[in-house]
Amino acid sequence: MGLAVSLFTACSSDDNTQPGVTPDITGLTLNSSSDATSLAARVTNYKTSSANKAADATLFAGLLDMPAEPTTPAEAVELTDANAATAGTTYYIAKGKTVEFATSNKLSGLTIYVQKGGTLRYSGTNSNNTIYVLTGGKLDFTGTGLSASLTASGDKIYCYGDVAVADRFVVHNGGYFYKKGNLSIADKMADIYSNLYVDGSLRVSGLRVRNNAKINVTGKGFITPSATADANIESWEKKAEIDNEAAVHFGGALLANDLDLYSGKLYTDCSVTVEGALNLSGTAVLQTNYLNVYNKGVGTVTQKGNSQIVLGNKGGIKMGTYTTDNTNGQIKLNGDNAVAYVKADKFIYAGNDQINNFATPNTNQAFLLEFNETYKNGAEAAANKVDFDDLDITASYLKYARAGVEVKETADGCGYGMNTDQVITKPKLDVVSSIAYDHTHDISATAVQEGATGNFYVSYHTRGTGHGACLEYFTRTGNNVELKQYVADSENDLDYNHLLVANNQIYLAGSSYTEGGMLGNIALSGNTISTADKALNIVNLAKKNVENGFDANCVVPYGDNIIVASTRGYEVFNNSNKLLTTVETAGKAKHLAVSGNKIYALRYDSRNTNGDAAINGTVEVFADATMTNPEKTYTVGAIEPNNGKNTIAVDGNNLYVCRNANGISAFQNGSTTATWTWTAPVNAQTGKVKGYANGVAVKGDYIYVACGGYGLVVLDKNGNEVTHRACTDKNSANYVYVDNDGYIYVAYGQSRLQVFKLTNTKK
């Protein structure tokens, strides 16, 4: 198969069986696993929405609004001397008066109204104070150092007037600070340990939000060092940092010099602009309409762990360099029918397999992606550079340059305006679910078939010369896939190239390590594969040919018969699994398809012994199970290499044939010569096509092609590519099946089975 060498290789269905002593292999025992926990760990359902909270009443309880400004109560006593203050008393500070609490005489248990023209000056409090700074009044905080705080335990400060800070704006010890209007201390940093509400905008030189603290700002945020900021302050005091389980909400845009989210949560109703570096880690959440970390290309975003950037419809991200450790679902779309734009000058992702960090969990979502350069293995290096068309992204996406949508930033900087006049809908392949392989040897999926509605079975063979086939059974309900069972023959003797579900059993076309070609069958118990003692029965077709091997490649039902395409030719069985007759063909019989009362059979025209050389193929059409007198033949042309899956599909009067590197050919309206042929694009570096046409299915207006390293391809009936999903070098698309609900099942080479849905993205 050679997948480790090239992306364009097909999946061979003719492996090399070995000679040996003939054992009685009828009635093999099976090894089976149906452990729900281990099987569930292999399944990812991408359309299960997560329950991330926005800036809501629960998360920001107690910080949702600013109480109406009160008046000084009649019983309040004028305060002129801090030393005379008594706990439990209500005071006011009159116009023109300044009352200062010294370090040795802190506030405790007081209620104070600071009237217009009055000033309250202090360096810290003890506890349980309520302070109202009325319009025109002033709060002058003289405390210095990290230990100094405007609030202590039980303190609540409602400021409708002005605030002056000598060193740092610190809210600590479970206190609450409410500010009516803008809070602007541009040359100071804010260090929030507890609760802050600003009914306006917030402007500070730096912002640190400590563990479990909460901030709700109704307007904009400006977290940037000013020209008058102390040049000697620590670097962390010049940026915004949101720590573990802290939550911050801005009703407008946020501008920050640098921004770090360490398992903290940031929500903005408009946008976030970071002029330098944005770092997200742990369980951090950044939810916004528009994220801009570009700054003429030098802005950087680094994302690790289960952190998330969450965008809504017509949202977007613009970055200089984006580096991700490729954890699932790090950039996520919210809402059905949502479309968002993501641009990065450089996109760097960990690993060399599929890209998991984008997530489209809801119905009919899509990212519009634009990456100028992409690098795998977590580092920018020439050897790691990947072409965009070869990216294997699990989320639903369209390449921006091909989407037919004009994207412009909105005037308010809150998101993107998308031109809906150019394209109303755009078909795309939406990833629904993925089943990762968990096998102890080099295995490859060969076929997917449906039994009872919603119940599916996958067959595997071993790549290369070894043996050790297996089956898997899974179900699909809506967008959720559940892996139910894994079954392998206990002797590691068999390989399966194809399967059929009929007559309450599974038929398996393949080979035995010791016996050569075979047809196997296992009974179904309901929809579960039977694992009773010696449940797997084998019919030996013939000993292997020492030079060329012997294999069964495909099995289909035809009336009261079961027909097998083998290396020898056509094998005809009755429903009791008895071999009735063998029709030898000029070359290997590769695949079969049944349409009405006709059976279509693809065979090679000769037996080629020259490696992967091209060989011509023919499709014969039979009207009975004798398989001897074709009523029609189709000239397929060269198939190269000559060891691929080569599946065929019939749709009415149209025939579609996979020809490996030579693509897929359509024979439409009864024509016996090709109407058109589609091949994968050519790799500019190798000069070879990016994928081999291995499998084909037809449903409705589209043709679905499992095209090796190029991935899953959707063609219209004229042979034009509608869309495709790329895959990595371990994921050669081998086989494709489409159910009646339009879900598409693709068996890949060494790593997974995926489920897709073809949808129209609404712009």
Secondary structure, DSSP 8 states (H G I E B T S, - for coil): --TTT-TT----S------------TTB-EEEE--HHHHHTTEEETT-------S-TTTTTT-S---------TT-EE---GGG--TT-EEEE-TT-EEEE-TTS-EES-EEEE-TT-EEEES-EEE--EEEE-TT-EEEE---STT--S--BT-EEEESSEEEESS-EEE-TT-EEEEES-EEEEEEEEEESSEEEEES-EEEEEEEE-TT-EEEESS-EEE---TTS-TTS-GGGGSEEE-TT-EEEESS-EEESSEEEES-EEEESSEEEESSEEEEETT-EEEEEEEEE-TTTT-EEEE-TT-EEEEEEEEEEEEEEEEE---TTSEEE-STT-EEEEEEEEEEESSSS-B-SEE--STT-EEEEEEEEEESTTS--GGGB--GGG--BSS-EEEHHHH---EEE-TTSSSEEE-TTT-SEEEEEEEEEEEE---SS-EEEEEEEE-STTEEEEEEEESTT----EEEEEEEETTEEEEEEEEEETTS-EEEEEEEEETTEEEEEEEETTTEEEEEEEEEETTEE--STT-EEEEEEE---TTT---EEEEEEETTEEEEEESSEEEEEETT--EEEEEE-SS-EEEEEEETTEEEEEEESS---STT--EEEEEEEESSTT--S-SEEEEEEEEBSSSS---EEEETTEEEEE-BTT-EEEE-TT-SS-SEEE---B-TTTSSBS--B-EEEEETTEEEEEEBTTEEEEEETTS-EEEEE---TT--EEEEEE-TTSEEEEEESSSEEEEEEEEEEE-
